[in-house]
Amino acid sequence: MGGALAGAAVFALSPTAGMAVGPARGYIHLNSNENPYGPSAAALRAAYRASEVGAYYAGSINRELQQVIAEENGLTLDNMVLSSGSNEALSAAVVAWGKKGRILAPALTYDLHMKYAQRIGAEIRRVPLAADMSIDLDAMEKAVDRSVSMVYVCNPNNPTGMLIDGDELREFCGRVSQRATVLVDEAYSELTGDPEYSSMIDLVRNGGNVIIMRTFSKLHGLAGMRVGYGMARPDLAARVRHHVMAWPNVIGLAAAKASFEDHAFRSYSRSKIIEGRKVVNDAFTRHSIRPLPSETNFVFADIGRDVDAFAEKLLEKRIRIHASYPDYPTYARVSMGIVEDLHTFADVFDQLITT
Ligand SMILES: Cc1ncc(COP(=O)(O)O)c(C=O)c1O
């Protein structure tokens, strides 16, 4: 099945053959949360066709892509924001709301957009995680005072991979959104056990003070093509749109639309990621290491030793994992590669962790 769906079926050679793009060849690349099962064959064909008219600005594909996403989510075009990867819409939102108040966020979370906004004047207030490394919703709620304009929640969270229960987050959003806009980053929500329940999209449908961000970089395996989107009440969506700078490119848009409509690829991609997650989880648990419960395309675990030194040893075996996070020097984050590469990681991990 993989051959019919994955991009490698379109190009006989590795997609990076002969080109200075993509991860360094000869290495197993488990340090960024990408998805090597993408792009789908349909996305590649669409990208190729779009590249033939690359002399022109994007045109109607821009609207068409937003239309199919809006329809699937029970929304309309005025709820939509399209951006160059979700990081751009996230940055735009934090910049926009940062002009009128503080942004509240968990201490350990995805934060490139917040660092960007901080550099241009936004103030970010961090709330420590709970003892079990989950996002501490009670503490977050308590920290919302009149100075806070936006609360950022990444669900599931990066780098922990942990998911907040859907109804718990729904109740949190219901209360907190009376006082500040809640920005829910759902970059990984399509990889959770029950995406419909985990997602806060129903709050957007009901006109709540909530913004949802999603991306084509994860499930769809289109990280390099830079397409992300936001969904929100029309007034909130317009405000984010006004702060977006890049125009999404026609190749990314065409690939994203083809991938979005390719339900067979979506379920294939999801199943490969879940299969890979089990390989990595098993590699840890075999050595009595308890990974955090991940519902994403990466696994985070306290390996009980200096992760940067361990990553160096892995690198000698041509495997890359993420560097340590500040305050978590013994936690390793391993992203999903193709399942065969994850088995190689597991074998190497078996050797190195016992020495
Ligand atoms: C939680 C989260 N949000 C957003 C992004 C940005 O993704 P992109 O800009 O590729 O859509 C990432 C990237 O890893 C992420 O982990």
PDBQT file of the ligand as one rigid body, heavy atoms in Angstrom, charges set to zero:
ROOT
HETATM    1  C1  LIG A 401       3.290  22.601  17.969  1.00  0.00    +0.000 C 
HETATM    2  C2  LIG A 401       3.805  23.137  16.694  1.00  0.00    +0.000 A 
HETATM    3  N1  LIG A 401       3.165  24.153  16.119  1.00  0.00    +0.000 NA
HETATM    4  C3  LIG A 401       3.577  24.681  14.970  1.00  0.00    +0.000 A 
HETATM    5  C4  LIG A 401       4.702  24.207  14.344  1.00  0.00    +0.000 A 
HETATM    6  C5  LIG A 401       5.138  24.870  13.070  1.00  0.00    +0.000 C 
HETATM    7  O1  LIG A 401       4.932  24.050  11.992  1.00  0.00    +0.000 OA
HETATM    8  P1  LIG A 401       4.796  24.629  10.515  1.00  0.00    +0.000 P 
HETATM    9  O2  LIG A 401       5.196  26.065  10.536  1.00  0.00    +0.000 OA
HETATM   10  O3  LIG A 401       5.690  23.790   9.704  1.00  0.00    +0.000 OA
HETATM   11  O4  LIG A 401       3.345  24.463  10.178  1.00  0.00    +0.000 OA
HETATM   12  C6  LIG A 401       5.408  23.140  14.897  1.00  0.00    +0.000 A 
HETATM   13  C7  LIG A 401       6.627  22.625  14.246  1.00  0.00    +0.000 C 
HETATM   14  O5  LIG A 401       7.261  21.715  14.657  1.00  0.00    +0.000 OA
HETATM   15  C8  LIG A 401       4.950  22.601  16.114  1.00  0.00    +0.000 A 
HETATM   16  O6  LIG A 401       5.587  21.609  16.723  1.00  0.00    +0.000 OA
ENDROOT
TORSDOF 0
